[in-house]
């Protein structure tokens, strides 16, 4: 049986949700950005008028303002976006029980066995879903309709905003293969450059290349991308409520000022490690490696990892590992703009540990574990900001806010 997959992508999602409360700005160039005072001043989303000025996601506000001096800036409200995203996915769920979110504003729907209950064909159903989302939420959606998840996503990107693109099997050679290979899912900047170096510039050229040749410079990804390009991807759309097991749990922060003293770095890492440890325990995971990312004021970053000989979900252990990476990779006095701490190599198992005479007691200390879990209980009942370490109060680097939930989970 021919599969029919829809990829639904909300148009300029963050900006669209914000403009619901600012309709007077709808025709003006608008961008949602982080807090400029806290130096989170990058573009998170932009509306269609702003896109016409060439404004791009992740560029700095000053770069965007240089392109468009009259750009209107709005602050983000993540909880509001989550609520609208949930409302939209509930609409999708009325048409199939196979709804797999890909991000906060994108979802795949498998309507192979259900579209006939609502429409004569999958394209008509896609138009019906777009109309309902627009009517119920005020947000517009672009939908790709195809026979694989990869091509459905490709289709949703081809026409924006508020459009349906149909890519049946017979259209692959005419509509898909001439496209730039960078349009294909999971072909990022580095992979695109590697393919270009081997004279592969279109999806059709990728589809025609021998798999063994691709694997010579792409490794295992060569087979995967070859399958994608030929439309041979049969990965399923998962049921509502399915969640992929996280590969890592992390959090990062850009500080209000550059950090040059070890005491400030310890403070920043401690808060980040605490937020990571809290989320590990909520997910019932432990980590056996810690990654630290250090970014300087020139936006150059380094990433380093440390393997652990034990599995932990404690803030003190994660902090200790991250600080060890700082000592090994940071030149004293060099300014730090941003730090990110990530727990990696996750496990639900307690690993056997060889006792060491000089091993820090925190790694074996049940009292510390009981303390951190008691803190979890207080935060769970009264909110994340209800209990913070006293040494984080009244600082000038911006870490006296409660830990963020769910950021950077992979």
HUFEN-V965726 format. One record per pair of residues at least 4 apart in sequence whose ideal C-beta (glycine too) atoms are under 7 Angstrom apart, sorted by the first residue. I is the first residue (numbers start at 1). J is the second residue. If there is no record, write none. Layout:
BEGIN
i: (I & I)
j: (J & J)
END
This chain:
BEGIN
i: (1 & 2 & 3 & 3 & 3 & 4 & 4 & 4 & 4 & 4 & 4 & 5 & 5 & 5 & 5 & 5 & 5 & 5 & 5 & 6 & 6 & 6 & 6 & 6 & 6 & 6 & 6 & 7 & 7 & 7 & 7 & 7 & 7 & 7 & 7 & 8 & 8 & 8 & 8 & 8 & 8 & 8 & 8 & 9 & 9 & 9 & 9 & 9 & 10 & 10 & 10 & 10 & 10 & 11 & 11 & 11 & 11 & 11 & 11 & 11 & 12 & 12 & 12 & 12 & 12 & 13 & 13 & 13 & 13 & 13 & 13 & 14 & 14 & 14 & 14 & 14 & 14 & 15 & 15 & 15 & 15 & 15 & 15 & 15 & 16 & 16 & 17 & 17 & 17 & 17 & 18 & 18 & 18 & 19 & 19 & 19 & 19 & 19 & 20 & 22 & 25 & 25 & 27 & 28 & 28 & 29 & 29 & 29 & 29 & 29 & 29 & 29 & 30 & 30 & 30 & 30 & 30 & 31 & 31 & 31 & 31 & 31 & 31 & 31 & 31 & 32 & 32 & 32 & 32 & 33 & 33 & 33 & 33 & 33 & 33 & 34 & 34 & 34 & 34 & 34 & 35 & 36 & 36 & 38 & 38 & 38 & 39 & 39 & 40 & 41 & 41 & 42 & 42 & 42 & 42 & 43 & 43 & 43 & 43 & 43 & 43 & 43 & 44 & 44 & 45 & 46 & 46 & 46 & 48 & 50 & 50 & 50 & 51 & 53 & 53 & 54 & 55 & 55 & 55 & 59 & 59 & 61 & 61 & 62 & 64 & 64 & 65 & 65 & 77 & 78 & 79 & 80 & 81 & 81 & 82 & 82 & 83 & 84 & 84 & 84 & 85 & 85 & 85 & 86 & 87 & 88 & 88 & 88 & 88 & 89 & 89 & 89 & 89 & 91 & 91 & 91 & 91 & 92 & 92 & 92 & 92 & 93 & 93 & 93 & 95 & 95 & 95 & 95 & 95 & 95 & 96 & 96 & 96 & 96 & 97 & 97 & 98 & 98 & 98 & 98 & 99 & 99 & 99 & 100 & 100 & 100 & 100 & 100 & 101 & 101 & 102 & 102 & 102 & 108 & 108 & 108 & 109 & 110 & 111 & 111 & 111 & 115 & 115 & 115 & 118 & 118 & 119 & 119 & 119 & 120 & 122 & 122 & 123 & 123 & 123 & 123 & 124 & 125 & 126 & 126 & 126 & 126 & 127 & 127 & 128 & 129 & 129 & 130 & 130 & 130 & 130 & 130 & 131 & 132 & 133 & 133 & 133 & 134 & 134 & 134 & 140 & 140 & 141 & 142 & 142 & 142 & 142 & 142 & 142 & 143 & 143 & 144 & 144 & 144 & 144 & 144 & 144 & 144 & 145 & 145 & 145 & 145 & 145 & 145 & 146 & 146 & 146 & 146 & 147 & 147 & 147 & 147 & 148 & 148 & 148 & 149 & 149 & 149 & 149 & 150 & 150 & 150 & 150 & 150 & 151 & 151 & 151 & 151 & 152 & 153 & 153 & 154 & 154 & 154 & 154 & 154 & 155 & 155 & 156 & 157 & 158 & 159 & 159 & 167 & 167 & 167 & 169 & 171 & 171 & 172 & 172 & 172 & 173 & 176 & 177 & 177 & 177 & 177 & 178 & 178 & 179 & 179 & 179 & 180 & 180 & 181 & 181 & 181 & 181 & 181 & 181 & 181 & 181 & 182 & 182 & 183 & 184 & 184 & 184 & 184 & 185 & 187 & 187 & 187 & 188 & 189 & 190 & 191 & 192 & 193 & 194 & 194 & 195 & 195 & 196 & 196 & 198 & 200 & 200 & 200 & 201 & 203 & 203 & 204 & 205 & 206 & 206 & 206 & 207 & 207 & 207 & 209 & 209 & 209 & 211 & 211 & 211 & 211 & 212 & 214 & 214 & 214 & 214 & 215 & 215 & 215 & 218 & 218 & 220 & 221 & 222 & 223 & 224 & 225 & 226 & 227 & 227 & 228 & 238 & 246 & 246 & 246 & 246 & 247 & 247 & 248 & 248 & 248 & 248 & 248 & 249 & 249 & 249 & 249 & 249 & 249 & 249 & 250 & 250 & 250 & 250 & 250 & 250 & 251 & 251 & 251 & 251 & 251 & 251 & 251 & 251 & 251 & 252 & 252 & 252 & 252 & 252 & 253 & 253 & 253 & 253 & 253 & 254 & 254 & 255 & 255 & 255 & 255 & 255 & 255 & 256 & 256 & 256 & 257 & 257 & 258 & 258 & 258 & 258 & 259 & 259 & 259 & 259 & 259 & 259 & 260 & 260 & 262 & 263 & 264 & 264 & 265 & 265 & 265 & 266 & 266 & 267 & 267 & 267 & 267 & 267 & 267 & 268 & 268 & 268 & 268 & 269 & 269 & 269 & 269 & 269 & 269 & 270 & 270 & 271 & 271 & 271 & 271 & 272 & 272 & 272 & 273 & 273 & 273 & 273 & 273 & 273 & 274 & 274 & 274 & 275 & 275 & 275 & 276 & 276 & 276 & 276 & 277 & 277 & 277 & 277 & 277 & 277 & 278 & 278 & 278 & 279 & 280 & 280 & 280 & 280 & 280 & 281 & 281 & 281 & 284 & 285 & 285 & 285 & 285 & 286 & 286 & 286 & 286 & 287 & 287 & 287 & 287 & 287 & 287 & 288 & 288 & 288 & 288 & 288 & 288 & 289 & 289 & 289 & 289 & 289 & 289 & 290 & 290 & 290 & 290 & 290 & 290 & 290 & 290 & 290 & 291 & 291 & 291 & 291 & 292 & 292 & 292 & 292 & 292 & 293 & 293 & 293 & 293 & 294 & 294 & 294 & 294 & 294 & 294 & 295 & 295 & 295 & 295 & 295 & 296 & 296 & 296 & 296 & 296 & 297 & 297 & 302 & 304 & 304 & 305 & 306 & 306 & 306 & 308 & 308 & 309 & 310 & 310 & 310 & 311 & 311 & 311 & 311 & 312 & 312 & 312 & 314 & 314 & 314 & 314 & 314 & 315 & 315 & 316 & 316 & 316 & 317 & 317 & 317 & 318 & 318 & 318 & 319 & 320 & 320 & 321 & 322 & 322 & 323 & 324 & 325 & 326 & 330 & 355 & 359 & 361 & 362 & 366 & 367 & 368 & 369 & 370 & 371 & 372 & 373 & 374 & 375 & 375 & 376 & 377 & 378 & 378 & 378 & 379 & 379 & 379 & 379 & 382 & 384 & 384 & 384 & 385 & 388 & 388 & 392 & 392 & 393 & 395 & 395)
j: (112 & 147 & 110 & 112 & 147 & 111 & 112 & 115 & 122 & 145 & 147 & 108 & 110 & 146 & 147 & 148 & 149 & 152 & 237 & 108 & 109 & 111 & 122 & 126 & 143 & 145 & 152 & 106 & 108 & 143 & 144 & 152 & 153 & 155 & 156 & 92 & 106 & 107 & 109 & 129 & 141 & 143 & 156 & 105 & 106 & 141 & 142 & 156 & 16 & 88 & 105 & 139 & 141 & 16 & 140 & 141 & 142 & 160 & 161 & 162 & 16 & 45 & 46 & 47 & 48 & 17 & 45 & 81 & 104 & 105 & 139 & 18 & 32 & 44 & 45 & 76 & 81 & 19 & 30 & 31 & 32 & 45 & 46 & 47 & 139 & 140 & 80 & 81 & 84 & 139 & 22 & 32 & 74 & 23 & 25 & 26 & 30 & 47 & 138 & 74 & 30 & 72 & 49 & 49 & 72 & 49 & 50 & 53 & 68 & 70 & 71 & 72 & 46 & 47 & 50 & 72 & 74 & 43 & 45 & 46 & 50 & 55 & 64 & 71 & 73 & 44 & 45 & 74 & 76 & 41 & 42 & 43 & 44 & 61 & 73 & 40 & 41 & 42 & 44 & 76 & 40 & 41 & 61 & 254 & 256 & 398 & 254 & 256 & 254 & 60 & 61 & 58 & 59 & 60 & 61 & 55 & 56 & 57 & 58 & 59 & 61 & 64 & 57 & 76 & 57 & 50 & 51 & 55 & 161 & 55 & 68 & 71 & 55 & 67 & 68 & 67 & 64 & 67 & 68 & 63 & 64 & 65 & 73 & 66 & 68 & 71 & 69 & 71 & 81 & 82 & 83 & 84 & 85 & 104 & 86 & 104 & 87 & 88 & 137 & 139 & 89 & 104 & 105 & 90 & 137 & 92 & 133 & 137 & 139 & 93 & 99 & 101 & 107 & 129 & 132 & 133 & 136 & 99 & 107 & 109 & 129 & 97 & 99 & 240 & 109 & 111 & 114 & 118 & 125 & 129 & 109 & 110 & 111 & 114 & 239 & 240 & 109 & 110 & 237 & 239 & 107 & 109 & 240 & 107 & 108 & 237 & 238 & 242 & 106 & 107 & 106 & 107 & 108 & 149 & 152 & 237 & 237 & 237 & 115 & 122 & 125 & 119 & 122 & 125 & 125 & 128 & 124 & 125 & 128 & 124 & 126 & 145 & 127 & 145 & 164 & 166 & 128 & 129 & 130 & 143 & 145 & 164 & 131 & 164 & 132 & 133 & 143 & 134 & 141 & 143 & 162 & 164 & 135 & 136 & 137 & 139 & 141 & 139 & 140 & 162 & 161 & 162 & 162 & 156 & 159 & 160 & 161 & 162 & 163 & 156 & 164 & 152 & 153 & 154 & 155 & 156 & 165 & 167 & 152 & 155 & 164 & 165 & 166 & 167 & 151 & 152 & 155 & 167 & 151 & 168 & 169 & 231 & 152 & 231 & 233 & 153 & 233 & 235 & 237 & 154 & 184 & 185 & 228 & 233 & 155 & 167 & 176 & 231 & 156 & 157 & 185 & 158 & 167 & 176 & 183 & 184 & 165 & 167 & 165 & 183 & 165 & 163 & 165 & 171 & 175 & 176 & 231 & 175 & 176 & 176 & 177 & 231 & 177 & 203 & 202 & 203 & 204 & 207 & 202 & 204 & 183 & 202 & 203 & 201 & 202 & 187 & 192 & 195 & 200 & 201 & 202 & 203 & 206 & 187 & 192 & 203 & 203 & 225 & 228 & 229 & 228 & 191 & 192 & 225 & 192 & 193 & 194 & 195 & 196 & 197 & 217 & 218 & 200 & 206 & 200 & 201 & 217 & 205 & 206 & 209 & 205 & 207 & 229 & 208 & 209 & 225 & 226 & 229 & 226 & 229 & 230 & 213 & 214 & 226 & 215 & 222 & 223 & 226 & 216 & 218 & 222 & 225 & 226 & 219 & 222 & 223 & 222 & 225 & 224 & 225 & 226 & 227 & 228 & 229 & 230 & 232 & 233 & 233 & 242 & 283 & 346 & 409 & 410 & 346 & 410 & 342 & 343 & 344 & 346 & 410 & 276 & 279 & 280 & 283 & 342 & 343 & 409 & 276 & 340 & 341 & 342 & 343 & 408 & 272 & 275 & 276 & 340 & 341 & 403 & 404 & 407 & 408 & 293 & 338 & 339 & 340 & 408 & 268 & 272 & 338 & 339 & 399 & 337 & 338 & 259 & 268 & 337 & 338 & 397 & 398 & 396 & 397 & 398 & 396 & 397 & 297 & 335 & 336 & 337 & 264 & 265 & 268 & 335 & 336 & 397 & 333 & 335 & 266 & 267 & 268 & 397 & 269 & 326 & 336 & 270 & 323 & 271 & 391 & 392 & 395 & 397 & 399 & 272 & 339 & 397 & 399 & 273 & 319 & 322 & 323 & 339 & 341 & 274 & 319 & 275 & 392 & 399 & 403 & 276 & 339 & 341 & 277 & 315 & 318 & 319 & 322 & 341 & 278 & 315 & 403 & 279 & 403 & 404 & 280 & 318 & 341 & 343 & 281 & 313 & 314 & 315 & 318 & 372 & 282 & 376 & 403 & 283 & 285 & 286 & 287 & 313 & 343 & 313 & 373 & 376 & 348 & 313 & 346 & 347 & 348 & 311 & 312 & 313 & 347 & 311 & 312 & 343 & 344 & 345 & 346 & 307 & 308 & 311 & 345 & 347 & 351 & 305 & 306 & 307 & 308 & 344 & 345 & 305 & 306 & 308 & 318 & 321 & 322 & 341 & 343 & 344 & 303 & 305 & 342 & 344 & 304 & 322 & 325 & 326 & 341 & 301 & 303 & 339 & 340 & 301 & 302 & 329 & 330 & 336 & 339 & 299 & 300 & 301 & 337 & 338 & 300 & 334 & 335 & 336 & 337 & 335 & 337 & 329 & 325 & 329 & 344 & 321 & 324 & 325 & 312 & 321 & 353 & 351 & 353 & 363 & 347 & 349 & 350 & 351 & 317 & 318 & 363 & 318 & 362 & 368 & 369 & 372 & 319 & 372 & 320 & 362 & 368 & 321 & 362 & 363 & 322 & 341 & 343 & 323 & 324 & 360 & 325 & 326 & 341 & 327 & 328 & 329 & 330 & 334 & 359 & 363 & 365 & 368 & 370 & 371 & 372 & 373 & 374 & 375 & 376 & 377 & 378 & 379 & 387 & 380 & 381 & 382 & 386 & 387 & 383 & 384 & 386 & 387 & 386 & 402 & 403 & 405 & 402 & 392 & 402 & 399 & 400 & 400 & 399 & 400)
END
